[in-house]
Amino acid sequence: MAKVKILTAAEAANLVEDGMTVSTNGFVACDLPEELTSALEKRFGQGNRDGSGADHFAHEGMTSTVIAGHYNMAPKLGELIMQNKIKAYNLPQGTLSQLYRDIAAKKLGTLTHVGLYTFADPRVEGGKLNDITTEDLVEVVNICGEERLLYKAIHVDVALIRATYADEYGNITMEHECCTAEATAIAQAAK
C-alpha cells in the first residue's frame, strides 16, 4: 500500500474546486469534520457568527445546492434557502444513508416506498424547499405493479469525514467518534 501525503485542513480545502459536489459525514453536527468545513469556509473568505456545523457552507456564491435530511442546526443555511439564494432539498435521512451506499455501488439510485405521499414524493413537493429548486431528484416509478420512489444517484466529488486517527496510508479510525454514520458509504461514493 502506497503512502499518502498528510495534509493540513487548509491544504485539503484548497483541493476543492468550483462546481465540485462536497459531502460531509454526520448527523446534526455529530461527527461533522469541523476543522475541514471551517477551513473550506476560510478559503471562501468569510466566517459565520455561530461558526459551526453545516453553516460553514452558508454563503452566497459558495454553495449552490444543499441536500439534507435535517436543517435545525444550520440556521444560516435555512436563511439562504428561505431567501431563494440556494437550491435545497429535504429528503428522509435514512433514505439518504441508503442512497450513499447505492451511489458507491454505481446504482441509478435508491428504490423505496419511504416517502410515498409525503413531502418527498414529487407529486407533493419532491423534497424541494423553495421556488428556485426545480430539478426532480425523486421520481415515482412502477415496479411489479407497485409504486415506489426512486431517489436518483448524484455524483460525489469530495467526502469530508471526521475520524479519530489517520495514518500515512490513508486509513482512518473512528473509535472515539460518537458514531460512524455514513462515513464508509460517503467515502466509497466519492472514490
N, C-alpha and C positions, 0 to 999 in steps of 0.2 A: 504494500500500500504506500502510495506516494505521500510525502509530507506536503502540507499546505501552509501558506503564509498566514500568520496570525495578524489580524488587523485590529486597529482601534475602532471604536464605534464611528468616529468621524470618517475614517478611511472606508469603512463599509458603506456608510451613507453616500460617499462620493461615487460608488459604483452604480447607484440607482439613477437611471436615465429618464428623461422626459418620456411620457407615454407608457412606461412600464406599469404592469399590474403588481402591486405590493400586497402581500397577505401577511397578517400577523396571527400569532397564536394567542389564545387566552380567552377568558370569559369574564366580562365586567372588570377588566383590568387585572384579573388574576392571571399570572403567567405572561402578561404583556411584556415584551422586551423594552422596558422603559428607556434604557440607555441608547438603544438603536433608534427608537422613534424620536427621542429627543435630539439625537444627532442629525437625523433627517430633517427635522424641523429647523434646527440651527442652520443647516445648509441652505434651507429655503430663505432664511434671514429674518425670521420673526419668532416671537415667543407668545405663549398664552398666559393669561392671568393665572389660571389654575395650574397649567404646566404639567399635566399628567395624562396618561391613558391615550385613547384614540383621538383626543382633542389636539394632539400634536399635528394631526393632519388637517385641522380646521382652519385653512387659509385659502382665500380665493386665489385661483391660479395654481395651487399646489395639488389639489385633489379635484378630480372631475366627477368621479362616481364612487359611491360607497355602497357596499352590500354587507348587511349585518343582520344579526338576529336580536340585537339589543342596543338601544341608544341612550339609556338612562344615565350612564356615566360619561357621556360625551355631549354635554350641553352646547358647546361651541359648534360641533358638527350639526347638531339639531337646529341651531340658528341659521346656518348656511342652507340647510335643507329647506327650512320653512320660508326662507327668503328667495327660494328658487335659484340659488347660486351654485349648487352642485346637485347632480342627479343622485338619487338614493333609493334603495330597496330595503325593505324589512321582510326577511324570509324566516321560516321556522329554524331555530338554532340546530336542532337535531338533524334536520334535512341538510343544512349547510355542512355539518360534520360528515354526513354520508357523501355529499357532493365532492368534498375534497378527496375522499377515497376513490370515488368514481373518476375524477379528473386524473388522479395518479394512475389509475388502471386504463387510461385512454378511452373511457366510455363516453358516449354522447351526452351523458348527464345522469341524474338520479330520477328513477321512476318510482312513484309512491302515491298512496292515497292521502298522505298527510297534506293538509291544506285545501282539500276539495271543499268548495262552497264557503271558503273563508277569505280573508284579505289577500292571501297568497294566490288564489285562483284568478286567472286572467279575466274571467267573466265578472269578477268583482272588482279587484284593483290590481291584481298581478304583483302585489307587494310593492307597488310604486308609491312613493311618499310625497311627490309633488308634481306640478304641472310640466316641468321640463324633463321628467323621467318618462320616456316614451317607449323605449325598447322593451319587448317582452322577453324576460328571462325564464318565464314559466309558460308551458304550453299544455293544453288539455289534449290527451291522446286516448284512443280506444284500443285496449289490449284484450283480446279474447272476450269481446262484448262488454267490457267494463271500463269505465272512465278512470283515468289516472292522470296525475300531473307529472310532466317531465320538466325538472329543473335543469336547464341547459348548462353544460360544462363551459367554463370560462378559462382563458389562458392565464396561468400564474407565472410571472417572471421572477419574482423575488419573494422569499419566505423569511420573515423576521421572527426568530424563535428565541425565547428566553430559556437558558439552561443553567444548571449549577456549575458545571465544568465543561471545558472543551480541550481537546488535545491537538497536537500538531498534525494529526492525520484527518482532522475534520470530524471526529466523533464527539458527540455531546452526551452528557448525562443529566438527568433531571431529578435525582433523588431528594433534593431539598426544595423542589418547587411544589406548589400546592397541588397541582395536577398536571398531567401531560396533555390534556385536552386533545387538540387535533395536530399536535406538533409533528408526528410522524407522517400523517397524511398530507399536511401542508408542505413539508419538505419534499416528499415524493412527487407532489403535484408540480412543484417548481422545478424539480430535476427533470 
